[in-house]
């Protein structure tokens, strides 16, 4: 996870939180968070990088829509990141 950009980490979190993650749903969630438009030229190359790194699996919902799900490794990386963050920021105490 250390070699990912913040944007790529945010993509992983969004994919984790969506019921049916696909490109436009991920884009919409990121636009809400960043409060600005996320263009396709930024989103899809980053999704492809996450697929290449083995963190995300790319599937197909229909001929025009790709689905994205975290791989087992992707889930482990998210968990490890959350554990690391909790060492420094734990508001449950």
C-alpha positions in Angstrom: 0.0 0.0 0.0 3.0 2.3 0.6 3.6 2.6 -3.2 0.0 3.9 -3.9 -1.0 7.5 -4.4 -3.6 8.9 -2.0 -6.0 8.9 -4.9 -5.4 5.2 -5.5 -6.0 4.5 -1.8 -9.2 6.4 -2.0 -10.3 4.3 -4.9 -9.7 1.2 -2.9 -11.8 2.5 0.0 -14.6 3.5 -2.4 -14.7 0.1 -4.1 -14.9 -1.5 -0.7 -17.9 0.5 0.3 -20.0 0.2 -2.8 -22.5 -2.7 -3.3 -21.9 -2.9 -7.0 -18.7 -1.1 -7.8 -18.3 0.0 -11.4 -16.4 2.9 -13.0 -19.1 5.6 -12.9 -20.2 4.7 -9.4 -16.6 5.0 -8.2 -16.3 8.3 -10.1 -19.4 9.7 -8.5 -18.3 8.8 -5.0 -14.8 10.3 -5.6 -16.4 13.5 -7.0 -18.5 13.8 -3.9 -15.5 13.4 -1.7 -13.1 15.7 -3.6 -15.9 18.1 -4.5 -14.7 18.4 -8.0 -15.0 16.6 -11.3 -12.9 13.5 -11.7 -12.1 13.0 -15.4 -11.9 9.6 -17.1 -8.3 10.2 -17.9 -7.5 10.2 -14.2 -9.8 7.5 -13.0 -9.4 4.7 -15.4 -5.6 4.6 -15.6 -5.5 4.5 -11.8 -8.1 1.7 -11.8 -5.9 -0.2 -14.3 -2.8 0.4 -12.1 -4.7 -1.2 -9.2 -5.6 -4.1 -11.3 -2.0 -4.5 -12.5 -0.8 -4.4 -8.8 -3.2 -7.3 -8.0 -5.3 -5.2 -5.6 -8.4 -5.0 -7.7 -10.1 -7.4 -10.0 -11.8 -6.1 -13.2 -14.9 -7.8 -14.4 -17.7 -7.0 -16.8 -21.3 -6.1 -15.8 -22.3 -5.6 -19.5 -20.7 -4.8 -22.8 -20.1 -1.2 -21.7 -19.7 -1.4 -18.0 -16.8 -2.8 -16.0 -17.1 -4.0 -12.4 -14.3 -3.6 -9.9 -13.8 -5.7 -6.7 -11.0 -5.9 -4.2 -8.9 -9.0 -4.4 -8.0 -10.9 -1.3 -4.7 -9.0 -1.3 -6.5 -5.7 -1.7 -8.6 -6.5 1.4 -5.5 -7.4 3.3 -3.8 -4.2 2.3 -6.8 -2.1 3.4 -6.9 -3.9 6.7 -3.2 -3.4 7.2 -3.5 0.3 6.4 -6.4 0.8 8.8 -4.4 -1.0 11.6 -1.5 1.3 10.9 -3.7 4.4 10.9 -5.2 3.4 14.2 -1.8 3.4 15.8 -1.7 7.1 15.3 -5.3 8.2 15.2 -7.7 6.3 17.4 -10.8 8.2 18.4 -12.5 5.2 20.2 -10.7 5.9 23.5 
